[in-house]
């Protein structure tokens, strides 16, 4: 049995576990053996990000669009595009990086999803005050095509899914996971008999692959991936190693440290970023999209920070920002969010 939480210190640990967690049945698990992909692919030439309403190109150059704020940026077939909200007339436009308009949506609301590099846009037409989005479009770099209609889109979204949480007592949590392209509901819990169904905390999705953490037969919190296209489950790792989550190149990568000298890493306060003191420690990288151990150029990825808090001696709350953790801490973090009924996916 792996010893838990031995390096998770002080008030934050107490704050996370106070009140107790609901006891969950142990689920048998056989960890997936990852194929290795040893060649790193440099894709920084097409990597675009968004910051403070502007597009950031790989060379650091910024694209400001005077018509409004950039909501998201993406690449299709090696070409860069962005979604803009026009602040003068309320329309939304997809433009290329030269600011040429590809399509304008005269709608009241728009939501975007990604299946790898493939973008999808769900739109709610003007005059529609419901939560039903009228049309879902795919975009191939040239043309927009309606691929679905009349789909409910929850406020929480990840990959190609709408995530609608349900909360209960003692941190009980369940999410209705709906594919916005097919309208099909996805349930990773379907493999378990009802009397053995654990609480699974959905971390997010990469394309159609759903990523979650749950408790396995050894009592360890396990990160697992469910691929609904193949209906195969991939248990990846438990809390025997410290990890970081990285986002980039239309993927989520789990950085798994190999040294036992790596510990939980956090800073008190709300940080948007800070540099890890373990950046030079040996690590392997697991790609969620490929379900392989990969070699990456880490400079092309951004770490995902977990923002939490602990109850301080003065009766208030001190914010804290986690960067390096294990799956046990990750599960406690998700449980704490669910207990507060403020769930949102990590990615």
C-alpha positions in Angstrom: 0.0 0.0 0.0 1.4 3.4 -0.9 1.5 5.8 2.0 -0.6 8.8 1.3 -0.3 12.5 2.0 2.9 12.2 3.9 4.4 15.2 2.2 1.3 17.4 2.0 1.9 19.8 4.8 0.1 21.9 7.3 -3.1 23.9 7.0 -3.9 23.3 3.4 -4.1 19.5 4.0 -6.3 20.1 7.1 -8.5 22.4 5.1 -8.9 19.9 2.3 -9.9 16.9 4.4 -11.8 18.5 7.2 -15.3 17.0 7.5 -14.2 13.8 5.9 -14.7 12.4 2.4 -17.5 10.0 1.5 -16.2 6.4 1.6 -16.0 5.0 -1.9 -15.7 1.4 -3.0 -12.3 0.3 -4.3 -12.2 -0.5 -8.0 -9.8 -3.1 -9.5 -7.2 -1.6 -11.8 -4.5 -2.8 -14.1 -2.3 0.1 -15.1 -1.9 0.7 -18.8 1.6 0.1 -20.3 2.5 3.2 -22.4 4.1 2.9 -25.7 7.1 5.3 -26.1 7.3 7.9 -28.8 10.8 9.3 -28.5 10.9 12.0 -31.2 9.9 15.5 -30.1 7.9 17.4 -32.7 8.6 21.2 -32.8 5.2 22.8 -33.6 5.9 26.2 -32.2 5.6 27.8 -35.6 1.8 27.5 -35.5 1.3 27.9 -31.7 -1.0 30.8 -30.8 -2.2 31.9 -27.4 -4.6 34.6 -26.1 -3.8 37.1 -23.4 -5.8 40.2 -22.3 -7.9 40.2 -25.4 -4.9 39.9 -27.9 -3.4 37.0 -29.9 0.2 36.1 -29.0 2.1 34.7 -31.9 5.0 32.1 -31.4 7.6 34.9 -31.9 6.0 37.0 -29.2 4.3 39.4 -31.6 0.8 40.5 -30.5 -2.2 40.9 -32.7 -4.6 43.6 -31.4 -8.0 43.9 -33.2 -9.5 47.3 -32.7 -13.0 45.9 -33.3 -13.1 44.0 -30.0 -11.6 41.3 -27.8 -10.1 38.0 -28.9 -11.8 35.1 -27.2 -9.8 32.2 -28.4 -7.1 31.4 -31.1 -6.4 28.2 -32.9 -4.7 26.7 -35.9 -6.2 24.6 -38.7 -4.0 23.0 -41.3 -1.1 25.1 -40.1 -2.9 28.4 -40.5 -3.8 30.7 -37.6 -7.3 32.0 -36.8 -9.0 33.7 -33.9 -12.5 34.3 -32.6 -13.4 38.0 -32.0 -16.3 39.5 -30.1 -17.1 42.9 -31.8 -17.9 45.3 -29.0 -19.7 47.8 -31.1 -22.4 45.6 -32.6 -22.2 42.4 -30.5 -21.4 40.1 -33.4 -18.7 37.4 -33.4 -16.2 36.9 -36.2 -13.7 34.2 -37.1 -10.7 35.9 -38.6 -7.3 34.7 -39.9 -4.1 36.1 -38.4 -4.1 38.9 -41.1 -7.5 40.1 -39.7 -9.4 38.9 -42.7 -13.0 37.9 -41.8 -13.8 34.3 -42.6 -17.3 34.3 -41.1 -19.4 36.6 -38.9 -22.0 35.2 -36.5 -25.0 37.5 -35.7 -25.9 35.6 -32.6 -26.6 36.2 -28.9 -24.1 33.7 -27.6 -21.3 31.5 -28.9 -19.3 28.6 -27.3 -16.3 26.9 -28.7 -15.0 23.4 -28.5 -11.9 21.5 -29.8 -11.4 18.0 -31.0 -7.6 18.2 -31.2 -6.9 21.0 -33.6 -10.5 20.8 -35.1 -12.6 23.7 -33.8 -16.4 23.6 -33.3 -18.7 26.5 -32.6 -22.1 26.3 -30.9 -24.3 29.4 -31.4 -27.5 30.6 -29.9 -29.5 32.8 -32.3 -30.7 36.2 -31.4 -34.1 36.0 -29.7 -33.4 32.6 -28.2 -33.3 33.1 -24.4 -33.1 29.4 -23.5 -30.0 27.3 -22.8 -30.4 25.5 -26.1 -27.9 26.4 -28.8 -29.4 26.4 -32.2 -26.5 25.3 -34.4 -23.2 23.6 -34.0 -20.6 24.4 -36.8 -17.4 22.7 -37.7 -14.6 24.6 -39.4 -12.0 23.0 -41.7 -10.0 26.2 -42.4 -12.1 27.2 -45.4 -15.7 26.3 -44.8 -18.2 26.2 -41.9 -20.7 23.3 -41.8 -23.6 22.7 -39.5 -23.0 19.3 -37.8 -25.7 19.4 -35.1 -28.7 21.4 -33.9 -30.7 22.2 -30.8 -28.1 21.1 -28.2 -28.0 22.1 -24.5 -24.7 23.6 -23.6 -23.8 23.8 -19.9 -21.6 26.6 -18.6 -18.7 24.2 -18.0 -17.1 22.8 -21.2 -14.0 20.8 -22.1 -12.8 19.1 -25.3 -16.0 18.4 -27.3 -18.2 18.1 -24.2 -20.7 20.1 -22.3 -20.3 19.2 -18.5 -23.3 19.6 -16.3 -22.4 18.8 -12.6 -24.7 17.3 -10.0 -23.8 17.7 -6.3 -24.7 15.8 -3.2 -23.6 15.5 0.4 -20.0 14.9 1.6 -18.5 15.9 -1.7 -20.6 13.6 -3.9 -20.2 14.6 -7.5 -21.4 13.5 -10.9 -21.2 15.2 -14.2 -23.5 14.7 -17.2 -21.1 14.6 -20.1 -22.7 15.4 -23.5 -20.9 15.3 -26.9 -21.9 18.6 -28.6 -21.4 17.0 -32.1 -23.5 13.9 -31.7 -25.7 14.8 -28.7 -24.7 11.5 -27.1 -24.2 11.3 -23.3 -20.9 9.7 -22.3 -20.6 7.9 -19.0 -17.2 6.5 -17.8 -19.0 5.0 -14.9 -21.0 2.6 -17.1 -18.3 -0.1 -16.7 -19.1 -0.4 -13.0 -22.1 -2.1 -11.3 -24.2 0.5 -9.5 -23.2 -0.8 -6.1 -19.5 -0.3 -6.9 -19.8 3.0 -8.7 -17.1 5.3 -7.3 -17.1 9.1 -7.2 -15.2 10.2 -10.3 -14.0 13.7 -10.5 -13.8 14.8 -14.2 -10.6 16.7 -14.7 -11.5 17.6 -18.3 -11.3 16.3 -21.8 -8.9 16.2 -24.7 -11.0 16.0 -27.8 -13.3 13.0 -27.1 -11.1 11.5 -24.4 -12.4 12.0 -20.9 -9.9 12.3 -18.1 -10.9 11.8 -14.4 -9.5 10.8 -11.0 -11.0 8.0 -8.8 -10.0 5.5 -6.1 -8.7 2.1 -7.2 -8.6 -1.3 -5.5 -5.4 -0.4 -3.7 -6.9 2.7 -2.1 -4.9 4.9 -4.5 -6.3 7.8 -6.4 -5.8 7.0 -10.0 -5.9 9.2 -13.1 -7.7 7.3 -15.9 -8.7 8.1 -19.4 -11.9 6.9 -21.1 -12.1 6.8 -24.9 -15.8 6.6 -25.9 -14.9 5.9 -29.5 -13.2 2.6 -28.7 -14.9 2.2 -25.3 -11.5 1.4 -23.7 -10.4 2.6 -20.3 -6.8 3.6 -19.7 -5.6 3.8 -16.1 -2.4 5.9 -16.3 -0.9 6.4 -12.8 -1.5 6.7 -9.1 -0.1 8.8 -6.3 3.3 7.0 -6.2 4.9 9.9 -8.2 4.7 13.7 -8.2 3.3 15.3 -11.3 2.5 18.5 -13.1 -0.1 19.1 -15.7 0.9 20.9 -18.9 -1.2 22.4 -21.7 -0.1 23.1 -25.2 -0.2 22.0 -28.9 -3.9 20.9 -28.6 -3.0 18.5 -25.9 -2.7 17.9 -22.1 0.5 16.3 -21.0 1.2 14.8 -17.6 4.7 15.4 -16.4 5.7 12.6 -14.1 8.8 13.2 -12.0 11.1 10.2 -11.4 12.8 11.3 -8.3 11.5 10.8 -4.7 13.1 14.1 -3.9 10.3 16.0 -5.6 7.6 17.2 -3.2 4.3 19.0 -3.2 4.9 22.5 -4.5 2.7 25.5 -3.7 2.7 29.2 -3.0 0.4 31.1 -0.7 -1.6 33.6 -2.8 -3.2 33.6 -6.2 -0.5 33.3 -8.7 -1.1 33.2 -12.5 2.3 31.6 -12.9 5.6 30.9 -11.1 8.7 28.8 -12.0 9.0 25.4 -10.6 12.1 24.6 -8.5 11.9 21.1 -10.0 12.2 22.2 -13.7 15.5 20.3 -14.1 14.5 17.1 -12.3 14.2 14.0 -14.6 10.7 13.3 -15.8 8.6 11.4 -18.3 5.7 12.9 -20.2 2.4 11.2 -20.9 0.3 12.6 -23.8 -3.5 12.4 -23.2 -4.3 12.8 -26.9 -1.9 10.0 -28.0 -2.0 7.9 -24.8 1.8 7.5 -25.2 4.9 8.4 -23.3 6.3 11.2 -25.5 9.3 13.5 -25.8 8.3 17.1 -25.9 9.7 20.6 -26.1 8.5 21.8 -22.7 8.9 25.4 -23.7 5.9 24.9 -26.0 3.7 24.1 -23.0 2.3 26.0 -20.1 1.8 24.5 -16.6 -1.7 24.3 -15.2 -2.0 25.8 -11.8 -4.6 24.7 -9.2 -6.0 27.6 -7.2 -7.3 26.6 -3.7 -7.2 28.0 -0.2 -6.8 27.0 3.4 -8.5 28.3 6.6 -6.0 30.4 8.5 -5.6 31.1 12.2 -7.5 34.4 11.9 -10.6 32.7 10.8 -10.2 33.8 7.2 -9.0 32.0 4.0 -5.5 32.2 2.6 -5.4 31.5 -1.2 -2.8 29.1 -2.4 -1.6 28.0 -5.8 -0.5 24.4 -6.5 1.9 23.5 -9.2 3.4 20.1 -8.3 1.3 17.5 -6.6 0.3 13.8 -6.6 -3.0 12.2 -7.6 -4.1 12.1 -4.0 -3.8 15.8 -3.6 -5.5 16.2 -7.0 -8.5 14.2 -5.9 -8.8 16.2 -2.6 -8.7 19.4 -4.6 -11.5 18.2 -6.9 -13.5 16.9 -3.9 -13.1 20.3 -2.1 -14.4 22.1 -5.2 -17.4 19.7 -5.5 -18.2 20.1 -1.8 -18.4 23.8 -2.4 -20.6 23.2 -5.5 -18.4 25.3 -7.7 -17.0 22.6 -9.9 -15.1 23.5 -13.1 -12.8 21.3 -15.2 -9.1 21.9 -14.8 -8.5 21.9 -18.5 
